[in-house]
């Protein structure tokens, strides 16, 4: 199950329970269809879900978002909250694959830190969407985990 709420300055997407490829894709599809999406950064709270998405499925999602991404979008960041387990590992993999998307992506251990980062001014991202800011470790806490 997912919900999307508009918060001051960002969209909060929450997934709970077991989240399959179809659940994850449905949340992305709903977010992309929103009129406010092109101008709103987002926080994905995945801390209370078991994300069950394969590598090939993640590749499909990234390619789909890339092809549907609004050309005039002013959004600059996506924060993802996943504190442990397989969901955190899947989010790390998604961040690596999603480098081609034209906004910065970062993973956090809790919602408060993610919301704090979203509130900070955005960073410049080049035409390929590479900012060099993604946390690419697959172990425990890295230097980009705040």
N, C-alpha and C positions, 0 to 999 in steps of 0.2 A: 504494500500500500504506500502511496506517496501523497504528499500535500505540497502546495506551493502557496506561500504567503508573501505579500508585498510588505516589506519593512522599510523604515526610513533609510533610503539610499541603496537598497539591494533587495533581491529576491531570495527567500529562504525556501529551499527545496529539501524536504525531509522524506527519507525512505525508512520504513520500519518493517520488522519481521524478515522473512526470507524474500529477497529481491532477485528475481530471475532476469535474464536478458530482456524479456518482454516488459517486465515492470520498470527496469532502468530506461529502456527505450521509450516507454509510454511517458515517463516523467520528462525526459528530454524533449519528446515531441510536443507535449503540452507547454513546456517552457518556451520552446522556439516559436510556438503559435501565438504567444502573448504579444499584444501591441507594445508593451513596455520593455520587452526583452532587449531590443537593440541598444537601449540606453541605461540598462540596469546591470550592475555587477551581481554576482550570485554567490551564495553559500549553500553547499550541498552537505547536509547533515546525514551522514551514513553511519553514525556511531551506534545506532540501535537496530541495525539490519545486518543480515548475513547476505552479502552480495555474492550471487552465484552466476558469474558471467565469464565465458571462456575468452581466450586471447583473440581468436578469430572474430568473435562477436564484438569485442572492444574495437577491433580494427574497423568493422562495419559501422559501428556507431560514430567513430571519429570521422570516417569518410562521409557519412551522411550529414553530420553537423557541418563539415567543411563545405559541402555542396549547397547546404541550405542557409548558411550563415549570412545575415544581412550585410550587404556591401557597405552601407553607410553607418554601421554600428559604431557607437561611441563607447561601449562597455570595454573595460580593460582587464578585469580580473574574475577568476573563479577560485573560491576557497573550498576545499573539501575536508570534512571532518571525519576521521576514522582513527580510532585510538589503538586498535590492535587486531590481530588475527588475519584471516584470509581477506577480509574486506580491505584492510590497510594495504596488503600486498597487491590486490587487484587495482586499488586506486593508484599506487605507485606505477604499476604497469600502464594504466590509462594515461597518467601524466606524461610518461615517456612517449607513448604513441601520439598523444594530442599536442605535441610540440608544433605541429603544422597549423594548429588553430591560432588565430591572430589575437590572443589575449594571454595574460599571465595566469598560470595555474600553480597552486601551492596546497600542500596537505598540512593539516593541523591536528593536534591531539585533543582539542576541545573547541566547543562552539564560541566561547568568549574570545579566545585568541584569533579564531577565524574572522569573527565580526570586527575585531580591532584592526586586523590587516585590511579588510575590505574598506574600512572607513578612512584609511590612509590614502593620500593621493596616488593615482596610478603611475605605472612605469611605462616607458616607451617600449613598444614591441615592434620588431621589424616586419617587413612584408610577409615573411614566412611564418610569423607568429612565434619566433624563437626569442626568448628573453634571457635564457640562462638562469632562471630563478627556480626552476622546478627541483624539488627534492627527489633525487634519484637513488637514494639508498633503499635497500630492501631489508635492512636490519632494524634495529631499534630506533631510538631517537637520533635524528641527524641535526646538523647545524642549522637547517632551515625549519626544523620543528620548533615553534616558539612556545 
